[in-house]
Amino acid sequence: MSVVVLDFGSQYTRLIARRVRELAAYSVILPGTASLERIQKEDPSLLVLSGGPRSVFEADAPRPDERVYDAGIPMLGICYGMQLMAQHFGGAVADSGKRSYGSDVLVRYHDRLFSGLSGDLAVWMSHSTSVTTLPVGWSSVAETAGNSVAAMQADDLPMWGVQFHPEVVHTPCGEQVLRNVLDAADVPRNWTTQQTVDQMLADVRDRVAGDRVLVGVSGGVDSSALALLLARAGVNHQAVLVDHGLLRAGEAEAVTAALRPLGVCLQTMDASERFLAALSGIDDPEQKRKVIGREFIEAFRAVASESGPFRFLAQGTLYPDVIESAGGEGTANIKSHHNVGGLPEDLGFELIEPFRTLFKDEVRRVAEILGLPDPIRLRHPFPGPGLAVRILGEVTKERLDIVRRADGIFIDTLERHGAYHDVWQALAVLTPVRSVGVAGDERRYGYVVALRAVTSVDAMTADWAHLSPEILDAAAQRITREIPAVNRVVYDITSKPPATIEWE
């Protein structure tokens, strides 16, 4: 028995499936237009219609197989999915003329969907279209100050619709809402992370068979966990840490010391001069990512020519990388990740990406089961393109040295104040802005460094971390004192959305 999520292009689709698994129910994702026969192969006990960027008024908007509505499968519609359900059953959907993006509050709610909840409920909205007239046989079970149908329920069928997104962390009551739906649909609750790991190990063994795998290790938890997964699977692999000169201070040494004792066949390659030369004169962030992606592949090809052949290249690609790079059906096009949108067409390898459907914290749990040491497993996320996307403008050795030192100071400050694990990710950005400052009695014209720290669960959404003034003051004082080229430090207080976590 499973929960089948029909994907209509929402950037949160994978998040729905992941929340369901967190509640110990098995979930799978299928295209929104999947046939009823394909859906029934998954033995569904609940069908979830995801949100999406399209409008139900568009003639070519994706719609489910009409037969699913009469198949006797309990159903939950989220945002666009709710509007599809309302329209199908004879209700009215209209464009309100105003966009509702961000936090809202349920001021009235009732019925089983909200069992166990009380008080005003904060919810996350992302729509400009609403259900204005309910279908016959349906009732509104929640409303906001501006929307009388924030949730609906069929009177005699196990079907529900919510205009808000219960799957995102900014809907604090969302987990309970989803739990109530699973309970109402009698969904079995016996899925575990260990099952995910066992399935991955089996899939990797079956896919690789007797061939060899080259795996890129960047220093972060994703690629480190991937290398360990291959080692635990017992496949013939060669892990390569390409030091592109864009790593954090001491990163290559720390990762090597952690992985080799665990049975990972790891070698390091110093390609810093090559990457720096390739990035010379480039200031466009998309072009940086594509150049870095290309150079990574060239580095892997060099390894393959020396110690190959390798049929497969394994990457620690995560689902947020995929959806931001428009790397799958219905996914969002936000920016190219070097390991998705930045790969050349003539790759020369078959890709293996076991974590492609997972989020960061899910990979951390997988890594824990595999036995990855906590100093690596619990490190803040770090982009594959490294410090190159934390330098706004051209990447030079001077600027790399500045941002690496600033980043190290910021992280060290958080650790000294016991705040490192209170934030999801912290980083320093070297801006192209220079400002006038004073050093002693002399005028100084130096760089502006921006500090950023966010709280999140899955990187799909994030809030800026409300660090204490003492922490920010300590970091700013050290950066301006220890890095002469910097004379001003600012703090980024923008959430995601509208910003991304990284600046590029």
Secondary structure, DSSP 8 states (H G I E B T S, - for coil): -EEEEEESS-TTHHHHHHHHHHTT--EEEEETT--HHHHHTT-EEEEEE---SS-TTSTT-----GGGGGTT--EEEETHHHHHHHHHTT-EEEEEEEEEEEEEEE-EE-SGGGTT--S-EEEEEEEEEEEEE--TTEEEEEEETTEEEEEEEESSSSEEEESS-TTSTTSTTHHHHHHHHHHHTT------HHHHHHHHHHHHHHHHTT-EEEEEE-SSHHHHHHHHHHHHHT-EEEEEEEE-S-S-TTHHHHHHHHHGGGT--EEEEE-HHHHHHHHTT---HHHHHHHHHHHHHHHHHHHHHHH---SEEE----HHHHHHBT-STT--BS---TTTTTS-S---SEEE-TTTT--HHHHHHHHHHHT--HHHHTS----TTGGGGGBSS---HHHHHHHHHHHHHHHHHHHHTT-GGGSSEEEEEEEEEEEEEEETTEEEEEEEEEEEEEE-SSSSSBEE----HHHHHHHHHHHHHH-TTEEEEEE----BTTS-SS--
